[in-house]
């Protein structure tokens, strides 16, 4: 068996890569509706916004080859093929740098674990160009290959290789500066494998290692300068300035930076450990981290090689570099996609280290079979997790298409098939209980970005683009382009009219007005009732049933509140909780939507046999859009036909 594996190791390598790719991305490339919702209606439709964010490499791709003219299956397939190209080139570099000590078996483990790493799914579900990330990695690997060649050469030939390395890294950073993390990961991988070969030119040779490091840093610096110049030129070309998008990730408290960093790393560690049970990517990452560190340090001690131990320790820090740089534990996971490169190599290197540690041929054989079994198990579990994500995204997309079609049919019944009257959307559509959107990057088009602010709720840019992509061109009202007092009046009118409509898909969720057709997708961020305080209470405080709960709030004209309320003696399923701002002086009462929070602890607290899990709520709301005045706070509890207003002692003054 071992003889067969050795003779056919290269064939097994290619078969393993193709199998891992098909298992992980087969469903993705077989469903042409996958991955075009968040991707196509985010920054891509934002025209030149990417240039302001510094990710102008996307703009280049858009000018050179408008990939959205192609069907999604071709875009996804191209992305997968470039990913395969990256792992093949990288394993080739690793094998050459180790003079074969990084075996074909280790290369197979590295390539398959990398390709199937679940975090890569976000680049297909939540990215402007699905092949941008692997293309950046391909450039980084090419740049490092040129750098190694430059270090081996002398004279003019060295200059040519150095220029090639600078060009590759500068173009890679023209896409995103965060690609530095992936490039440093590859560089450390090469440094580690050079210490696996005692006969190699870099083995424990301080001068050569530092010379190579100096060349790498100089190449990085030159690439960064060139990419920054390119970014500035492209911003001038498209006519935009820096949006500060990347700077928003920085969360350091400069009065106590060490405390900020310590809290961030503690939070990240807690999330990784808690995700070990449910998140396949975190599970594989943590197992690879522990095995790699333990085996690497053990081999460094056995061979008395401090450089190997130092490289192994530094490599273990690399996954946390974005957190260290930003002191932000809430970074989007798509920033961490280079963990795929890190984890694949860590798993393979741990196997190679253990193989070098043991001397018995029989033990080495057993270790090889164990590694093969664990690799197959890991790829199967990871590919299952990726397919599950793609499947949920597919169902989410199909659900959005069905919802869109129903709205179009109802609009055509209202105003005719031409749809020539402006349409305005308000509210946020509730998520389907049959589509687990919390399991996938992104959410429904009818909910995406709509809870950020009252302005984003009404602008509905993604919804208009989604309809247009499917052949229905809807016009937005002129009032959306107004500013100042004109926009304030427009928004108040819309939110007053929204109280006259029901939530989609109930009858009466859309209505034609002189200026536009108003479509209420769900509860708006806030509504305005033109009633007196007493009239409002008479309308909504119509239940005498017993209510119990708790309420807290804080903030200075930036409302942050939460708590729980429930009708006693009945289940809280389907209950709706909102914040109420009551004005005694004006016929203008506000109902602000709150986010439902599960509170299983209330069942234990009341202990009467009923389920109060859905009785919790929380919210964060900017009061800047509210008419100035003095308001009393209350909580509106609704369940079916019953409603109750629970007044609070809190008063807020809006000026």
C-alpha positions, -999 to +999 in steps of 0.1 A: +000+000+000+027+024+010+047+016-022+016+023-043+011+057-026+047+067-031+046+057-068+014+075-075+019+105-051+016+131-079-015+116-093-030+114-058-021+151-053-041+162-084-070+138-078-072+151-042-073+187-053-100+181-079-121+161-055-118+187-027-128+215-052-158+195-065-170+186-030-166+222-017-178+242-047-198+217-068-231+230-056-220+266-060-210+262-097-241+241-105-266+268-093-263+299-115-283+320-090-258+317-063-237+346-051-252+375-072-273+391-045-250+407-020-221+406-045-239+423-074-259+449-054-232+460-030-201+478-040-202+468-076-234+488-081-218+515-060-201+526-092-168+542-081-171+538-043-144+511-043-118+536-054-125+557-024-120+527-002-086+520-017-097+487-033-092+501-068-080+468-082-116+459-085-121+490-106-093+478-129-110+445-134-143+462-141-127+484-168-107+456-183-133+428-182-169+435-170-174+400-155-210+408-148-217+403-185-211+366-179-234+342-162-226+335-125-215+299-132-185+312-152-175+337-126-177+311-098-158+286-119-131+311-127-127+319-090-123+282-081-098+277-109-076+306-097-078+292-061-065+259-074-037+278-093-027+295-060-024+262-040-005+245-068+020+274-072+024+277-034+031+240-028+056+241-057+075+269-039+074+251-006+087+219-021+115+237-039+124+257-008+127+226+013+145+205-013+117+180-012+115+177+026+080+192+024+067+160+008+040+155-018+018+140+010+023+172+031+016+193+000-017+173-006-028+180+030-020+217+026-038+221-007-070+202+001-074+217+036-069+252+021-093+247-008-121+235+014-116+260+043-152+273+050-142+310+054-135+310+016-172+307+011-176+344+020-156+354-010-183+339-032-212+351-012-200+385-001-174+399-025-173+423-054-154+400-077-153+364-068-118+358-082-102+389-067-089+372-036-072+342-053-058+365-079-042+387-052-028+355-036-015+343-070+003+376-074+018+373-039+030+338-045+045+349-078+062+379-062+077+356-035+089+332-062+106+361-080+122+372-047+137+338-040+151+337-076+165+372-071+183+360-039+199+332-058+210+353-087+237+380-091+241+411-112+215+422-138+195+390-135+189+398-098+175+432-108+151+417-132+137+393-106+135+421-080+115+442-104+092+413-110+087+408-073+079+446-068+055+446-097+036+415-085+033+428-049+023+463-058-005+451-081-017+428-054-018+456-029-036+477-054-066+455-048-065+456-010-038+465+015-050+436+037-034+412+012-002+419+032-014+394+057-017+367+031+017+375+017+034+374+051+017+341+057+033+327+025+067+342+034+067+326+068+057+293+052+087+294+030+110+304+059+097+274+080+102+248+052+138+261+047+145+250+083+132+215+076+162+207+054+196+205+072+214+205+038+196+235+026+213+269+019+192+287+046+194+262+074+204+280+106+223+306+085+216+339+102+232+361+075+213+346+046+180+347+064+184+383+074+195+392+039+164+375+025+142+393+051+157+427+042+150+421+005+114+411+014+108+442+035+123+465+008+101+448-018+071+453+004+079+490+010+084+496-028+052+477-036+032+497-009+045+531-023+037+521-059+002+508-050-005+540-030+004+561-060-017+539-082-046+543-058-043+581-058-042+582-096-072+560-100-091+581-074-084+612-095-094+593-126-129+583-112-133+616-093-137+605-057-118+610-025-109+586+004-141+575+021-123+565+053-139+531+051-108+512+062-101+536+090-134+528+106-120+494+115-095+510+139-108+508+175-077+516+196-082+536+227-050+556+225-053+566+262-047+529+271-037+510+239-024+479+258-057+475+275-075+479+242-053+452+227-057+429+257-095+432+257-096+425+219-074+394+221-094+381+251-127+386+232-113+369+201-101+339+221-134+335+238-153+336+205-129+310+190-133+287+219-171+291+219-172+286+181-152+253+184-185+234+189-204+249+160-180+266+135-161+242+113-136+268+103-127+277+139-125+240+149-100+232+121-081+264+128-077+257+165-067+220+161-041+230+134-028+258+157-022+235+187-007+206+166+016+230+146+029+249+176+035+218+197+052+198+169+072+228+156+086+236+191+094+200+197+113+196+165+132+229+171+143+216+205+153+182+191+174+197+163+186+226+185+173+250+158+162+283+174+152+297+140+126+270+134+112+276+169+111+314+163+095+310+129+069+286+143+060+309+172+058+340+149+037+320+124+012+313+152+008+350+158-001+358+121-038+348+122-043+375+149-025+402+131-057+421+119-069+421+155-036+434+168-034+462+142-070+474+147-079+464+183-113+455+169-127+421+178-157+426+154-138+425+121-158+409+092-147+373+088-140+379+051-109+399+062-097+366+077-099+346+045-061+342+045-067+318+074-073+292+047-037+295+036-025+295+072-045+265+083-038+243+053+000+248+058-002+245+096-019+211+093+006+199+067+036+212+086+024+196+118+023+163+099+058+169+085+072+179+119+058+148+136+071+126+107+106+141+113+104+137+151+098+099+150+126+076+139+108+043+136+097+035+100+067+016+113+056+046+134+061+069+104+039+046+083+012+046+110+015+084+113+011+087+075-021+067+075-035+087+104-027+119+087-044+107+055-075+097+075-077+130+094-072+149+061-100+131+044-123+136+075-114+173+076-120+179+039-154+161+041-165+181+071-153+214+057-168+208+023-201+198+040-200+232+058-193+251+026-221+233+007-245+240+035-237+278+033-241+278-005-274+259-002-288+283+023-277+312+001-294+296-028-327+292-009-324+328+003-320+340-033-349+320-045-370+333-017-361+369-027-370+362-063-404+348-053-411+378-030-400+402-058-424+385-082-453+388-058-447+425-053-444+430-090-477+412-096-494+433-069-479+466-083-492+457-118-527+451-104-525+485-087-511+507-116-509+485-147-482+464-163-460+494-173-450+502-137-445+538-148-452+554-114-424+559-088-423+532-061-411+537-025-403+510-001-404+513+037-399+488+065-378+457+068-392+424+057-391+397+084-368+367+078-384+334+068-383+308+095-375+282+067-342+299+057-316+301+083-300+334+073-278+335+105-259+305+090-247+325+060-229+357+051-254+384+043-291+384+044-322+390+023-321+418-003-353+431+014-335+434+047-299+443+038-287+477+049-322+488+058-318+490+096-287+512+096-305+546+094-339+561+084-323+574+053-309+540+042-343+524+049-360+547+024-332+548-002-336+510-009-308+510-035-302+473-034-339+466-039-342+488-070-311+471-084-324+436-077-357+444-095-337+459-125-315+428-127-346+407-132-361+429-158-383+453-137-372+489-138-387+508-109-384+546-105-377+561-071-396+592-060-381+626-065-383+632-027-355+608-021-331+633-037-343+662-016-322+677+011-326+697+044-361+707+054-376+694+021-363+658+028-375+660+064-410+669+053-409+641+027-398+615+053-424+626+078-452+623+052-440+588+043-438+576+079-473+590+086-487+572+055-469+540+065-493+537+096-522+533+071-507+502+056-503+466+068-471+446+066-462+425+036-477+400+026-511+409+042-537+427+021-532+464+020-494+464+022-492+488-008-512+519-017-511+545-045-506+581-035-504+611-059-465+612-058-457+574-056-468+540-046-458+532-011-449+495-003-446+485+033-423+455+036-425+452+073-423+473+105-405+506+097-376+519+118-402+543+132-437+555+124-455+587+131-491+588+143-508+621+139-529+616+171-529+633+204-513+614+233-547+604+247-560+593+213-529+572+208-533+554+242-570+548+235-561+533+201-533+509+213-538+504+251-569+482+245-561+452+267-567+446+304-546+415+305-518+413+331-484+423+318-450+420+335-415+430+323-385+452+328-371+483+309-338+501+309-324+528+287-293+551+285-279+577+262-279+614+255-302+618+224-290+585+212-315+560+225-301+527+237-326+506+255-338+470+261-357+447+285-386+424+282-424+425+284-451+398+280-488+391+286-489+368+315-506+334+311-499+330+274-470+322+251-450+351+237-448+335+202-453+362+176-453+391+201-440+424+188-423+450+210-417+487+201-406+518+218-431+546+221-423+584+223-454+603+235-457+640+231-484+658+251-480+691+233-483+679+197-504+655+177-473+636+168-465+602+184-436+580+174-434+542+174-399+529+170-392+493+160-371+472+184-351+440+178-366+409+193-342+391+217-347+356+230-350+355+268-351+319+279-344+330+314-378+346+317-393+311+316-374+302+347-382+335+364-420+333+359-422+295+360-459+292+351-456+267+323-458+292+294-431+300+269-419+336+272-387+332+252-397+358+226-404+385+252-371+403+250-361+433+230-333+457+224-327+488+202-303+515+194-318+545+177-306+580+167-332+606+177-319+632+153-348+627+129-374+632+156-393+665+158-379+686+187-400+684+219-405+667+252-414+630+251-425+604+276-412+569+269-433+537+268-432+502+254-459+490+230-466+453+234-486+437+206-496+400+202-524+392+177-553+416+181-542+426+216-520+456+224-508+474+255-488+505+262-466+503+293-456+538+302-422+545+318-410+572+341-383+582+316-386+614+298-365+626+268-360+661+254-352+663+217-339+696+205 
